[in-house]
Amino acid sequence: TYQVEGFREKNEDVLDAAHSELLCASSHPLLREVVRANIGNCASKIVSAARQPSARRRTTHTTSGQFVQQLSQLRLLLSKADCHYVRCVKPNGDAAAGVWDDDFVGMQLRQNGVFSAARAAR
Protein backbone atom coordinates (compact mmCIF):
# COMPACT_ATOMS: atom_id res chain seq x y z
CA THR A 1 0.00 0.00 0.00
CA TYR A 2 1.05 3.57 -0.56
CA GLN A 3 1.51 5.76 2.51
CA VAL A 4 0.69 9.45 2.02
CA GLU A 5 1.14 10.56 5.61
CA GLY A 6 4.00 13.08 5.74
CA PHE A 7 4.41 13.08 1.94
CA ARG A 8 4.05 16.85 1.55
CA GLU A 9 6.47 17.64 4.38
CA LYS A 10 9.01 15.11 3.12
CA ASN A 11 8.93 16.46 -0.44
CA GLU A 12 8.74 20.16 0.31
CA ASP A 13 11.50 22.09 -1.44
CA VAL A 14 13.18 24.89 0.47
CA LEU A 15 13.37 28.16 -1.43
CA ASP A 16 16.91 29.51 -1.57
CA ALA A 17 17.38 32.88 0.19
CA ALA A 18 18.62 34.54 -3.01
CA HIS A 19 15.52 33.40 -4.87
CA SER A 20 13.26 34.60 -2.05
CA GLU A 21 14.92 38.00 -2.17
CA LEU A 22 14.51 38.19 -5.95
CA LEU A 23 10.84 37.22 -5.80
CA CYS A 24 10.12 39.66 -2.97
CA ALA A 25 11.71 42.50 -4.94
CA SER A 26 9.55 41.82 -8.01
CA SER A 27 7.81 44.79 -9.59
CA HIS A 28 4.91 42.62 -10.71
CA PRO A 29 2.05 43.10 -8.19
CA LEU A 30 0.53 39.62 -8.61
CA LEU A 31 3.88 37.89 -8.13
CA ARG A 32 4.61 40.00 -5.03
CA GLU A 33 1.19 39.13 -3.62
CA VAL A 34 1.66 35.38 -4.20
CA VAL A 35 5.17 35.46 -2.72
CA ARG A 36 4.06 37.38 0.36
CA ALA A 37 1.13 35.01 0.86
CA ASN A 38 3.47 32.01 0.82
CA ILE A 39 6.64 33.43 2.36
CA GLY A 40 5.15 35.99 4.71
CA ASN A 41 6.90 39.26 5.45
CA CYS A 42 9.60 39.47 2.78
CA ALA A 43 11.83 41.92 4.62
CA SER A 44 12.15 39.74 7.72
CA LYS A 45 12.77 36.60 5.64
CA ILE A 46 15.51 38.32 3.62
CA VAL A 47 17.21 39.70 6.74
CA SER A 48 17.14 36.34 8.55
CA ALA A 49 18.42 34.55 5.47
CA ALA A 50 21.20 37.11 5.02
CA ARG A 51 22.39 36.47 8.61
CA GLN A 52 22.86 32.76 7.93
CA PRO A 53 26.33 31.65 6.88
CA SER A 54 26.45 30.88 3.16
CA ALA A 55 27.62 27.30 3.77
CA ARG A 56 24.58 26.69 5.94
CA ARG A 57 22.21 28.02 3.28
CA ARG A 58 23.68 25.64 0.71
CA THR A 59 23.02 22.59 2.90
CA THR A 60 19.23 22.92 2.87
CA HIS A 61 17.51 19.60 2.24
CA THR A 62 15.66 19.68 -1.06
CA THR A 63 13.67 16.88 -2.60
CA SER A 64 16.46 16.09 -5.06
CA GLY A 65 19.05 16.14 -2.27
CA GLN A 66 16.96 13.76 -0.21
CA PHE A 67 16.54 11.50 -3.24
CA VAL A 68 20.29 11.34 -3.81
CA GLN A 69 20.87 10.58 -0.13
CA GLN A 70 18.22 7.85 -0.09
CA LEU A 71 19.59 6.36 -3.32
CA SER A 72 23.07 6.21 -1.80
CA GLN A 73 21.68 4.49 1.28
CA LEU A 74 19.86 1.96 -0.92
CA ARG A 75 23.01 1.21 -2.94
CA LEU A 76 24.96 0.67 0.29
CA LEU A 77 22.25 -1.66 1.59
CA LEU A 78 22.20 -3.62 -1.68
CA SER A 79 25.99 -3.94 -1.72
CA LYS A 80 25.83 -5.59 1.72
CA ALA A 81 23.05 -8.00 0.70
CA ASP A 82 23.54 -11.69 0.00
CA CYS A 83 21.97 -11.96 -3.44
CA HIS A 84 19.84 -14.88 -4.56
CA TYR A 85 18.71 -15.26 -8.13
CA VAL A 86 15.49 -16.65 -9.52
CA ARG A 87 15.78 -18.66 -12.72
CA CYS A 88 12.78 -18.68 -15.01
CA VAL A 89 12.35 -21.93 -16.91
CA LYS A 90 9.91 -22.33 -19.77
CA PRO A 91 8.09 -25.67 -19.71
CA ASN A 92 8.14 -26.01 -23.53
CA GLY A 93 9.32 -24.19 -26.63
CA ASP A 94 5.82 -23.62 -28.01
CA ALA A 95 4.47 -21.70 -24.98
CA ALA A 96 1.63 -24.22 -24.84
CA ALA A 97 -0.28 -24.44 -21.58
CA GLY A 98 -0.02 -27.67 -19.60
CA VAL A 99 2.72 -29.20 -21.81
CA TRP A 100 6.03 -30.21 -20.17
CA ASP A 101 9.04 -31.00 -22.37
CA ASP A 102 11.72 -32.74 -20.24
CA ASP A 103 14.48 -32.24 -22.81
CA PHE A 104 13.69 -28.56 -23.26
CA VAL A 105 13.61 -27.93 -19.47
CA GLY A 106 16.82 -29.93 -18.93
CA MET A 107 18.61 -27.94 -21.65
CA GLN A 108 17.66 -24.65 -19.96
CA LEU A 109 18.81 -25.87 -16.56
CA ARG A 110 22.16 -27.00 -18.00
CA GLN A 111 22.71 -23.74 -19.92
CA ASN A 112 21.85 -21.61 -16.91
CA GLY A 113 24.30 -23.53 -14.73
CA VAL A 114 21.66 -24.77 -12.30
CA PHE A 115 22.94 -28.36 -12.35
CA SER A 116 26.55 -27.17 -11.86
CA ALA A 117 25.53 -24.95 -8.95
CA ALA A 118 23.62 -27.83 -7.35
CA ARG A 119 26.63 -30.12 -7.69
CA ALA A 120 28.96 -27.47 -6.23
CA ALA A 121 26.59 -26.89 -3.30
CA ARG A 122 26.76 -30.59 -2.29
N, C-alpha and C positions, 0 to 999 in steps of 0.2 A: 504494500500500500504506500501511497505517497503522503508524506507528512508536510503540511503547510504551516504548522505552528512555528513562528520565528522566521519564516522565509523572508519577509520584507526587511526585517532588521538585519538578517545575515547578508542580504544582497544589496544593502543600501550603500551607494557610492558616496564618498565624502568629497565635497566640492573644495578644490584647492583654493587657498586664500587669495592668490593672484586672480583667479577666475571670479571669485566672489567680489573682489574689489572692482574688477572690470564691469561686471554686471550691475553692481550698485551705482556706478558712475555713468550708466547709459543715459543718453539723452532721449531715448524713446520712452514715452510715459507708460505704455502698456507693459513693456519689459521691466521697467523699474517697479511697477505695481506688483507684478508676478514675483519678482525677486524679493521684494520686501515682505510679501505675504508668506514666502517660504523660508527666507533667511531671518527675517525679523528686522531689527534696527541695523541698517547697513554700517553706520559709523562705528558702533560698538563692536561689530563683528570684525571689521577691518582693523581696528586698533588692537583687539585681542589677538588676531592672527599675526599682526606685525610684531607683537611682543614675543611670539614663539620663535625659538631658534630655527633656522632654515632646515637643519638636518631633521628636526622633529617633524616639521611640516611634510617632509618628503616621505616619512615612514607611515603615513596614514594608510589604513587598511581598506583598499578598494576591492570590489568584486573580483577583478582580474588578479589582483595580488593574492587574495584568498584562494582563488582557483589554482594559481601556480603553487602555493604552499601546500594545498591539499593534494595536488597531483604529485608533488615531490614525496609527501608522506605515503601515498599509495604505492609509488615506485619502490620506496624503501621497504614497505611491507611485503610487496610481491617478491623482491629480491631475497628476502629472508624465508620465503615460503618453500615448502617441500612439494614440488609440482607432481601431479599425477595426470596422465593423459587418457583421454577416452578415444578408443578406436571405433570408428563406424565401419561395420561390415555389411555389405549388401548380400542378401540371401540368394540372389540369382542375377544374371546379366540382363534379363529381359524386364526387370522391375515388375514382375508378375506377383500378385498377392498370393500368399499361402504356398509358394513354390520354393523349396530348399534345394540348392545344388551344392552337394558336398565338395566337389572338385573346385568349384568357383570360390566357395568360402575358404577352403584350405589354401588356395593360391593367395588370396588376400592376406590371410594370417601369416603365411610365410613371407610375403613381400613386405609386410609391415613390421616384421621382426618380432611378432608376438610369440612364436614358438621358441625363438632364440632367447628371448627375455625370460620365458618360463623355465627353460633349461638352466639359464644362468642363476635364476632365483633359487633353484633347488640346491 
